[in-house]
Amino acid sequence: MDVDPRLYSRGGIITERDPERCIIRLRIPAGMLTPEQTIGIGKIARTYGDGRVHLTVRQTIEIPGVDPSRIVPMLTALKDNGTPLGSERQEIVNVTACMGTDHCKYANIDSLALAKKIDERFFGKEMPVKVRIAISACPNGCSSERMNEIGITGVREPHRDQELCTGCGTCQKYCRENAIIIRRGQVELDKKLCMECGMCVMPCPFDVLRGSEPRYRITVGGRRGRHPKVGRELVTVSDPETVLEIVGKIIKWVYELASSDVLLPEQLDELEFNQFKKEIREQYAEKREWPPAESEGSEYL
């Protein structure tokens, strides 16, 4: 069977070291599969590949050892299985996420639902540079979201009922950043150290330390690879639909202005990221940013 060379422009088809074989990368947003899909992938790998599958760091699966002449029927089988061809090149690639509030006791946001919406709206869009999107439901960063071109982190601000708090120090014990101080029976928070993870909220034995509504902190320009880099903070918002709007604006900004021969993190200044951030914050930043950029030192929770 003749192979349409245009298929190789699709990022999910990767030529192996042996040019007579290729790897097929799948689209599996947030790495979530049903048992039936998993069995289906195994059967497809046995039929069209070399009988093995590779689990990637971006929560998807690659099937190696595929004869290029069999790509077309394989792609049909993958689509019927609900695990279609993925992307790898200058595109919006597989969206990754942690398990979120459905499963993790530390989670602040429903990262799986958000990943699904982002995938449905933006996956596979052609871009001048590769754009990875990752979501972590808390600042523990299990999905390394801040080391992606677009990262989304779930955060919560701690609040205390000062009249009921006994100053027992339980919250201080659970704070991993040493941001909580007990001074003369009063609980103080060092806002410079606080990561807004919310881990101090749940252990309070008297239920007087509460968290704010979950919020979504968006970063831009992170990367892994040879020279890892943490993304720059763009804005923090409270609504997942607003997150989708902002992600769309980031993608449009990158699509229209970015150069194709330079990784996105290396051209943020050239793209006037600070001006873009100013415009986004003027439109979306909430009246009370947490923590305020000008804040210093400690204050009572």
N, C-alpha and C positions, 0 to 999 in steps of 0.2 A: 504493500500500500504506500502510495506517495504521501509524504508528510507536508502539510501546508507550512511553509517557513514562518508564517505570521504567528503560529502557535508559540514559537520560541520567544516572541516579544512579550508573551504573558509571563509575569514574574514567577508564577507557580511552577514553571517548567525549567529545570536547571540541568544543564549538561554536566555529566560526571567527568571525572578524570579520564575515563574511557569514553571517547566521544561517541561510541556506538550505543551508549546507555545514558539514561537521564533519570533525574529524581523528580517526583511529582509532590509538590507541597500542597497541603489541604487548607481549606478555610474552616477554622473551628473557633469561633469567637469565645474568649475566656476559657478555652480548653475544655468546654463542657460537652460531653457526649452521652447519648443513651446507650444502654447495653446493646441494643439492636444495631446502632450505628457502629459501635466498636467491633462487633462480630462481622458486620458488612465490610469494614475496612480490612479486617484480616483476610476475608475471602478474596477481596479485590487485590490485595498485595500478593496473595498466593497465585492468583490467576494471571496478573499482568506484570508483577515485579519479580524480585528474587526470593519472595517469601518472608521478608522481614519488613518491619516498620521502624522509623526513627522518631523519638519524641524530642521535639525542638525546645529551645529555651523560651520560645514565644508561644507556648501552649498550643502548638499544633502538631501535626504528624506529617512526616515525609515518607514516601514509598520509593525506595531505591531500586536500581537494576531494571528499569523499564525500557523495553525496546521501543524506539521512537515510532515505529510503524503501528504500534498498538495504542498510541496515545488517545486517538479519537474515541474508540469504544470504551477505553478506560474512563475517560472524562464523563461519558454518558452514565456509566455505572456509578461513578462517584456522585454525580448530581442526583441520581435516583436514590442514593443512600443518604442524602441530606448533608453530605460532606464534600462540597464542590471544590474546584480548583482554587488555590489560594493566590497570594501575591508575594513578591519579593523585591522587585526593582523599585523604580521611581513611582511609587504608588502609596496609597494608604494600606498598610499591611495588617496582618491579623491583630485584632484588638485583644489585649491581655487584661486580666483582672484577678484579684484574689477572690475568696469565697464569699465575702461580704456578710451582711446582717442575717442572711438565711442560715448561716452555719458557724460563724466565728464570734466568740464572746467579746473580742476586742473591737469589732467592726463598728463604725459610725454610720456608714451608708450602704445602700444596696448596690454594690459594685457590679454584680452579675446583670441585673436589669439594665443598668446604665451602659454596660459594655454591649449588650444586645442592641440597644437603640443606636449607639454610635456605629456599630457594625452595619446595621440596616441602612443607615443614612449615608455613610461615607466610605465603606470598604471598597477598595479597588480603584478609587479615583486616581487618574493619572496626575502625577505631580512632577515638578522639576527636580525634586529630591525625594528620597525615601522618607516617609513619615510614619513613625511608630506611635501608637497611642496606648497608654497603660493606666490602669485604675487600681488604687489601693484604698481599702475602706478605712484605714487609719494610718498615722504617720510611721507605723512599724515598717511600712514599705515592702511588704512581701513580694510585690510585683515589680519592685524597682522602678516605680512610676516616675520618679524625679530624674531618672536617667534615660528618659525617652523624649522624643521631640515634643510630644504633648503628654503631660502627666496630670492626673487628677487624684487628689488625696482627700479622704474624708476626715474632718476635724470637728472637735467640740470644745467649747469654752467652759471651764468650771465655774460654778457659782455656789456660794455658801449662804445658808440662813444664819446670819451672825447671832441672832437671839437664841437659837437652839444649839449651835455648835459648842461642844465641850472642849475642843482643842485636844482631843485624844491622840492625835498624831497618826491615825490609820492612813489617811490620805498621803501624808508625808512618806510613810513607809513604802507605799506603792508607786510613788513618783520616781521614774527612772532617770529623770533629768536633774534631780535635786533642786527642783524649782519651788518646792513648798517648804516654808519655814514656820516652825511654831515658836512664837516669841511672846512671853508673858500670857500664855493661854490663848493667844490670837493666831489665827492661820493667815500667813502672808504668802503671796505668790510673786515670784520673780518672773515677770513677763518676758524678759529676755531669754530665759532658759526654757520656759514652757513651750512645748510643741503642740499643745491642744489635742493630745491623743485621747483624752477622756478616761484614761486608766485609773485616775484617782477617784472617779465618781462612783463606780460600782461598789468598791469595798467599804464605803462609809457605813458603819454599823447602825447609825441612827437615821440614815436617809436624809441628811440635811445638806449634803454636798450634791448638787445636781449639775447636769450639763446643759448647755444651750442646745437649741435645735441643731442637728447635723448640718455641716456646711461643706462646700466643695472648693478646695484650693487648687487652682490651675497653674501649672508651670509650663514653660516653653524652652526648648533648646537643650534638653539633656541628651546624653548619649552614653553608650557602653564602648566596647571596642578598645583600641590601643591606648587611647587617651580619654578615660572616662570623665564625664562632666555632669554636674548637677544642673538641672534646668533653672531658669530664672522665674521668680514668682511673677505672675501676671495679675491675678485678681482672685478674691474669694467670694463666693455667692452661695445662696441658700436653696436654690431650686434646681432640680435636675434638668428641667426644660431650658432654663437659662444656660446651664452648662452646654447643652447641645447647640444653642445659638452661638455661644462664644467659640466652641470648637469649630463651628462652621466659619466663623469670621477669621480664626487663625488659619484654617485651611485656605480660604480665599486670599488672605494676605500673602501666604507663602506661595500659592499658585501664581499670583500676579507679579510678585516682586523677586522671588528667590532665583539665584543662579543655579544652573544644573550641574556645574562642575565642582561645587563646594558643599560640604555637609552643612546642614542647617545651623548647628551650634556655632560654626565658624563664621557665619555671616549675619548674626543677629544685629551687631552694631551697624553694619553696612545697610541692613534693612530698616534701620532706625527703630529698633525694638522699643526704646524708651518712649518714643512718640506714639507708637502703636499701643503700648501699655497705658499711656495717659488717656488716649481716646477710649479704650475699653473701660477704664475705671470711671471716666466721666459718665459713661452710659450705664454701667452695671454695678459699680461699687456701692455697697450699702452704706447707710448713714454712719453706722458704727463699725469700722474696721477693727479686727482683733488680731494681734495686739496693735494699737496705734503706732505708726512708724516713729513718732516722736517720743514715745514713752520710754522712760528709763527707771531702773530700780525696781522696788517691790511695792505692792499695795495689797490691801486686804481683799480676800476672795469675795 
